[in-house]
């Protein structure tokens, strides 16, 4: 979805209309029905369950990435079943990666806790209807993503190898979450849901902005394979844009100005549909599985 200067008031959606709109706009209003806190009721309709489970699948992935970095991935294993979480062989699951920059470590710990709380909240609210945690690949998928973004120049990319690579890995995920939530806004008709959506979007946008800021400060550092950080980030952005509707941006614009938020000409954040999100996490347009989800997402929207 793209945004313009006009604002329309969406009509109430029945189940069929909502399902159709999901493919067009993104996560949907129900994805935020619980995010604002206990004042919001649990989902009562099937569409609410479907959409919340789509969100839960994405939160499983983000939580796994950050929790693994800080040595807490086993905490996630206690939620959602026993599906495999594939990590690089040399990563200590109990200690996580060895950070050299305390600022990057602090960022990782903060975001890890946020994403873990998202998983626990959604999983607990959905109860017996919660989708089990799918198989997650944080090893081979990153290698594939690195090669695809760099035209084969970067092989064996491991986001846990050092602080800079960790920020690159975080960059792959953060903008996807922000644009997914933004794409859902047109479906939200309940004021309480809209307030909850704004809260979630704010947290995700803070994550994305912080990651971009740290990468921007190092944009001229040689990252890997003779490429500067700015070039690597731009390559990741180009790849996401290619399969995710062209809604992306690197660290700088055409005039060389810093870009801390991917947005259109009106400085309105981009929104992605569920299909565009899946194209990115599956690492292939139109795919039904692959990439970070070797067996696909669990639930109706996958």
C-alpha positions as CSV (number, residue, x, y, z in Angstrom):
1,X,0.0,0.0,0.0
2,X,1.1,3.6,-0.7
3,X,-0.2,6.7,1.1
4,X,-1.4,10.0,-0.3
5,X,-2.7,13.2,1.1
6,X,-6.3,12.2,1.4
7,X,-7.6,10.4,4.5
8,X,-10.6,8.1,4.1
9,X,-12.8,6.8,7.0
10,X,-12.9,3.0,6.5
11,X,-16.3,1.3,6.6
12,X,-16.9,-1.6,9.0
13,X,-15.6,-4.8,7.5
14,X,-17.2,-8.2,7.6
15,X,-15.1,-11.4,7.7
16,X,-14.9,-11.8,3.9
17,X,-14.1,-8.2,3.3
18,X,-11.5,-8.2,6.1
19,X,-9.8,-11.3,4.7
20,X,-9.6,-9.7,1.3
21,X,-8.2,-6.5,2.8
22,X,-5.5,-8.3,4.6
23,X,-3.8,-9.2,1.4
24,X,-4.0,-5.6,0.3
25,X,-3.2,-3.6,3.5
26,X,-1.3,-5.8,5.9
27,X,-1.7,-7.1,9.4
28,X,-5.2,-5.8,10.1
29,X,-6.9,-4.2,13.0
30,X,-7.1,-7.4,15.1
31,X,-3.3,-7.5,15.3
32,X,-3.5,-4.7,17.7
33,X,-6.6,-5.7,19.6
34,X,-4.5,-6.7,22.6
35,X,-1.4,-4.7,22.3
36,X,-2.5,-1.8,24.4
37,X,-2.9,-3.7,27.6
38,X,-5.5,-5.6,29.6
39,X,-8.3,-3.0,28.9
40,X,-8.7,-4.5,25.5
41,X,-10.7,-7.7,25.1
42,X,-9.3,-11.0,23.7
43,X,-10.2,-11.7,20.1
44,X,-13.6,-13.3,19.7
45,X,-13.8,-13.7,15.9
46,X,-11.9,-16.1,13.7
47,X,-10.4,-13.2,11.7
48,X,-9.0,-11.8,14.9
49,X,-7.3,-15.1,15.6
50,X,-5.9,-15.4,12.1
51,X,-4.4,-12.0,12.1
52,X,-3.0,-12.2,15.6
53,X,-1.3,-15.4,14.8
54,X,0.3,-13.8,11.8
55,X,1.7,-11.1,14.1
56,X,2.8,-13.8,16.6
57,X,4.7,-15.6,13.9
58,X,6.7,-12.4,13.1
59,X,7.3,-11.8,16.8
60,X,8.6,-15.3,17.2
61,X,11.3,-14.5,14.6
62,X,12.3,-11.1,16.0
63,X,12.4,-12.4,19.5
64,X,14.6,-15.4,18.5
65,X,17.0,-13.1,16.7
66,X,17.6,-10.8,19.7
67,X,17.3,-13.3,22.5
68,X,19.9,-15.4,20.8
69,X,22.3,-12.4,20.7
70,X,22.0,-11.9,24.5
71,X,22.0,-15.6,25.5
72,X,18.3,-15.9,26.3
73,X,17.0,-17.9,23.4
74,X,16.2,-20.9,25.7
75,X,13.5,-18.7,27.3
76,X,11.7,-18.5,24.0
77,X,11.9,-22.3,23.6
78,X,9.5,-22.6,26.6
79,X,6.8,-20.9,24.5
80,X,5.0,-22.2,21.5
81,X,6.2,-25.8,21.3
82,X,9.5,-27.5,20.4
83,X,10.1,-26.4,16.8
84,X,13.8,-26.0,15.9
85,X,15.5,-22.6,16.1
86,X,18.5,-22.8,13.9
87,X,21.5,-20.7,15.0
88,X,25.1,-20.5,13.8
89,X,27.1,-23.4,15.2
90,X,29.7,-21.2,16.9
91,X,27.1,-19.1,18.9
92,X,27.0,-19.9,22.6
93,X,23.2,-20.3,23.4
94,X,23.7,-19.6,27.0
95,X,26.1,-16.6,26.7
96,X,25.1,-15.2,23.4
97,X,27.5,-13.2,21.2
98,X,30.5,-11.3,22.5
99,X,29.8,-7.6,22.2
100,X,32.6,-5.1,22.1
101,X,30.5,-1.9,22.2
102,X,28.4,-1.6,25.3
103,X,26.0,0.7,23.5
104,X,25.2,-2.0,20.9
105,X,24.9,-4.6,23.7
106,X,22.5,-2.3,25.6
107,X,20.4,-1.9,22.4
108,X,20.3,-5.7,21.9
109,X,19.2,-6.3,25.5
110,X,16.5,-3.7,25.4
111,X,15.0,-4.9,22.1
112,X,15.2,-8.5,23.1
113,X,13.1,-7.9,26.1
114,X,10.5,-5.9,24.1
115,X,10.2,-8.6,21.5
116,X,10.0,-11.4,24.1
117,X,7.2,-9.5,25.9
118,X,5.3,-9.2,22.6
119,X,5.5,-13.0,22.1
120,X,4.4,-13.8,25.7
121,X,1.5,-11.3,25.4
122,X,0.1,-12.5,22.1
123,X,0.6,-16.2,22.9
124,X,-1.1,-15.8,26.3
125,X,-4.0,-13.8,24.9
126,X,-4.7,-16.3,22.1
127,X,-4.6,-19.2,24.5
128,X,-5.4,-22.5,22.8
129,X,-5.8,-20.8,19.5
130,X,-2.2,-19.6,19.5
131,X,-0.1,-20.8,16.5
132,X,2.8,-22.9,17.6
133,X,6.3,-21.5,17.0
134,X,7.4,-22.4,13.5
135,X,10.9,-23.6,12.5
136,X,13.1,-20.5,12.5
137,X,16.4,-20.3,10.6
138,X,18.9,-17.7,11.8
139,X,21.9,-19.3,10.2
140,X,21.5,-20.4,6.6
141,X,18.9,-17.7,5.9
142,X,21.2,-15.0,6.9
143,X,23.9,-16.5,4.6
144,X,21.4,-16.6,1.7
145,X,20.3,-13.0,2.4
146,X,23.9,-11.8,2.5
147,X,24.7,-13.4,-0.8
148,X,21.5,-12.1,-2.4
149,X,22.0,-8.5,-1.2
150,X,25.7,-8.4,-2.2
151,X,25.5,-10.3,-5.5
152,X,27.5,-13.2,-4.0
153,X,30.3,-11.0,-2.6
154,X,29.4,-11.7,1.0
155,X,29.3,-15.4,1.8
156,X,28.7,-17.0,5.2
157,X,27.2,-13.9,6.7
158,X,26.7,-14.4,10.5
159,X,24.9,-11.6,12.3
160,X,26.4,-12.8,15.6
161,X,30.0,-12.6,14.5
162,X,30.5,-9.0,15.6
163,X,28.7,-5.8,16.7
164,X,28.5,-4.4,13.2
165,X,27.1,-7.6,11.6
166,X,24.5,-7.7,14.4
167,X,23.3,-4.3,13.4
168,X,23.1,-5.4,9.8
169,X,21.0,-8.3,10.9
170,X,18.8,-6.1,13.0
171,X,18.3,-3.7,10.0
172,X,17.0,-6.6,7.9
173,X,14.1,-7.1,10.4
174,X,13.3,-3.8,12.0
175,X,12.0,-1.9,9.0
176,X,9.8,-4.9,8.0
177,X,8.0,-4.8,11.3
178,X,7.4,-1.0,11.1
179,X,6.1,-1.1,7.6
180,X,3.8,-4.0,8.4
181,X,2.2,-2.2,11.3
182,X,1.8,1.0,9.2
183,X,0.1,-1.0,6.5
184,X,-2.5,-2.1,9.0
185,X,-3.7,1.3,10.0
186,X,-6.5,1.6,7.3
187,X,-8.3,-1.4,8.8
188,X,-8.5,-0.1,12.3
189,X,-12.0,1.2,13.2
190,X,-12.1,0.7,17.0
191,X,-10.5,3.7,18.7
192,X,-9.0,1.5,21.5
193,X,-7.4,-0.6,18.8
194,X,-6.0,2.4,17.0
195,X,-4.5,3.7,20.3
196,X,-2.9,0.3,20.9
197,X,-1.6,0.2,17.3
198,X,0.0,3.6,17.7
199,X,1.8,2.3,20.9
200,X,3.2,-0.8,19.1
201,X,4.2,1.2,16.1
202,X,6.0,3.7,18.3
203,X,8.1,1.0,20.0
204,X,8.9,-0.7,16.7
205,X,9.8,2.7,15.1
206,X,12.1,3.5,18.0
207,X,13.9,0.2,17.4
208,X,14.3,0.8,13.7
209,X,15.5,4.4,14.2
210,X,18.0,3.4,16.8
211,X,19.5,0.7,14.6
212,X,19.6,3.1,11.6
213,X,21.3,5.8,13.7
214,X,24.0,3.4,14.9
215,X,24.6,2.2,11.3
216,X,24.6,5.7,9.9
217,X,27.4,6.7,12.3
218,X,29.5,3.8,10.9
219,X,28.4,4.2,7.2
220,X,31.9,4.8,6.0
221,X,33.5,1.8,7.8
222,X,34.7,-1.1,5.8
223,X,32.2,-3.9,6.6
224,X,33.0,-6.9,4.5
225,X,34.2,-8.0,1.0
226,X,35.5,-4.4,0.3
227,X,32.1,-2.9,0.9
228,X,31.4,0.0,3.3
229,X,28.6,-0.2,5.8
230,X,26.5,2.3,3.9
231,X,26.8,0.1,0.8
232,X,25.9,-3.1,2.6
233,X,22.8,-1.4,4.1
234,X,21.8,0.0,0.8
235,X,22.1,-3.5,-0.8
236,X,19.8,-4.9,1.9
237,X,17.4,-2.1,1.3
238,X,17.5,-2.7,-2.5
239,X,16.8,-6.4,-2.0
240,X,13.8,-5.7,0.4
241,X,12.5,-3.1,-2.0
242,X,12.7,-5.5,-4.9
243,X,10.5,-8.1,-3.3
244,X,8.6,-5.9,-0.8
245,X,6.8,-3.4,-3.0
246,X,9.6,-0.9,-3.5
247,X,9.0,0.6,-0.1
248,X,12.4,1.0,1.4
249,X,15.4,3.2,1.9
250,X,19.1,3.0,2.8
251,X,20.9,5.2,5.2
252,X,21.0,8.3,3.0
253,X,18.8,9.8,0.3
254,X,19.7,11.0,-3.2
255,X,21.1,14.3,-1.7
256,X,23.2,12.5,0.9
257,X,20.9,13.3,3.9
258,X,20.5,10.8,6.7
259,X,17.4,8.6,6.5
260,X,16.2,7.5,9.9
261,X,12.8,6.4,8.8
262,X,11.7,4.9,5.5
263,X,8.9,7.1,4.2
264,X,7.3,8.6,1.1
265,X,7.7,12.2,-0.2
266,X,5.3,13.4,2.4
267,X,7.4,11.9,5.2
268,X,4.6,9.3,5.8
269,X,5.9,5.9,6.7
270,X,5.5,3.1,4.2
271,X,3.0,0.3,4.7
272,X,3.5,-3.3,3.5
273,X,0.9,-6.0,2.9
274,X,1.1,-9.4,4.3
275,X,2.3,-10.7,0.9
276,X,5.0,-8.2,0.7
277,X,6.2,-9.0,4.2
278,X,6.2,-12.7,3.4
279,X,8.2,-12.0,0.2
280,X,11.0,-10.6,2.5
281,X,11.0,-13.2,5.2
282,X,10.8,-16.0,2.7
283,X,13.5,-14.4,0.6
284,X,11.6,-14.9,-2.6
285,X,8.5,-13.3,-4.1
286,X,5.4,-15.5,-4.1
287,X,7.0,-18.2,-2.0
288,X,5.0,-20.1,0.5
289,X,8.0,-21.1,2.7
290,X,11.7,-20.6,2.9
291,X,14.3,-18.1,4.1
292,X,13.8,-17.4,7.8
293,X,10.8,-19.8,7.9
294,X,12.0,-23.0,6.2
295,X,8.6,-24.7,6.6
296,X,6.5,-21.5,6.4
297,X,4.6,-19.6,9.0
298,X,2.0,-21.4,11.1
299,X,-1.6,-20.3,11.0
300,X,-4.1,-19.3,8.2
301,X,-2.1,-16.3,6.8
302,X,1.2,-17.7,5.6
